[in-house]
């Protein structure tokens, strides 16, 4: 069970907070003082974690949101057009497609998007250039699960991430960051799906 809520599933956390109907999704930001769910929207949670906890943060100077307006716009556009709808959510759209036509459409969009991102990362280390940002973290969390989980579980098996040299290099670069590496527990990730 979770040490703060005593829950053994995400659904139980939602139930304790008064939500009996769901959907019972993650990620989930939970306030242990008020015993309420603060948010379950990943973009919102990323922004909150970046800006709202600096008074108690171990590294308050870390900022994953660039100040440059042009770069902000570029990252938001890339997130809104490719990373979130066609990759992060795209794997789920493939796995939960209700028809062959829906699967075919979503699998095509997913792998077209991976091709685009692989090409973009052929010319720069991160999605926004040389600086690691919130969008890199968001993309990494899907890519690190892709080969060990999504290929089988969501049938996203046209190619593996290991077949994309620049996406693979990107995963290795991000995983080599100690702060990121210590959050990836592959056995736990696999257990969640299998």
PEJOKA-V820785 format. One record per residue. N is the residue number from 1. D_CENTER is the distance of its C-alpha to the mean C-alpha in whole Angstrom. Layout:
BEGIN
((N,D_CENTER) (N,D_CENTER))
END
This chain:
BEGIN
((1,24) (2,22) (3,24) (4,24) (5,24) (6,26) (7,23) (8,22) (9,20) (10,17) (11,20) (12,23) (13,21) (14,21) (15,24) (16,25) (17,24) (18,26) (19,24) (20,25) (21,24) (22,20) (23,18) (24,17) (25,13) (26,10) (27,9) (28,12) (29,14) (30,18) (31,21) (32,23) (33,26) (34,26) (35,25) (36,23) (37,19) (38,18) (39,15) (40,13) (41,11) (42,8) (43,9) (44,12) (45,11) (46,10) (47,13) (48,15) (49,14) (50,15) (51,18) (52,20) (53,20) (54,22) (55,25) (56,24) (57,22) (58,22) (59,21) (60,22) (61,22) (62,19) (63,18) (64,14) (65,16) (66,19) (67,22) (68,23) (69,23) (70,23) (71,20) (72,18) (73,19) (74,18) (75,15) (76,15) (77,16) (78,14) (79,11) (80,14) (81,15) (82,13) (83,9) (84,8) (85,11) (86,12) (87,9) (88,6) (89,9) (90,11) (91,11) (92,12) (93,15) (94,16) (95,16) (96,18) (97,20) (98,23) (99,25) (100,26) (101,26) (102,22) (103,21) (104,23) (105,21) (106,18) (107,18) (108,20) (109,17) (110,15) (111,17) (112,18) (113,15) (114,14) (115,18) (116,18) (117,15) (118,17) (119,20) (120,19) (121,18) (122,21) (123,22) (124,20) (125,18) (126,15) (127,14) (128,16) (129,19) (130,20) (131,18) (132,14) (133,13) (134,10) (135,9) (136,9) (137,7) (138,4) (139,6) (140,6) (141,4) (142,5) (143,8) (144,9) (145,9) (146,11) (147,15) (148,15) (149,14) (150,13) (151,16) (152,18) (153,17) (154,16) (155,18) (156,16) (157,19) (158,21) (159,19) (160,17) (161,15) (162,18) (163,20) (164,19) (165,20) (166,18) (167,15) (168,16) (169,17) (170,14) (171,13) (172,16) (173,16) (174,13) (175,14) (176,17) (177,16) (178,18) (179,16) (180,12) (181,14) (182,16) (183,13) (184,12) (185,15) (186,15) (187,17) (188,16) (189,13) (190,15) (191,17) (192,15) (193,15) (194,19))
END
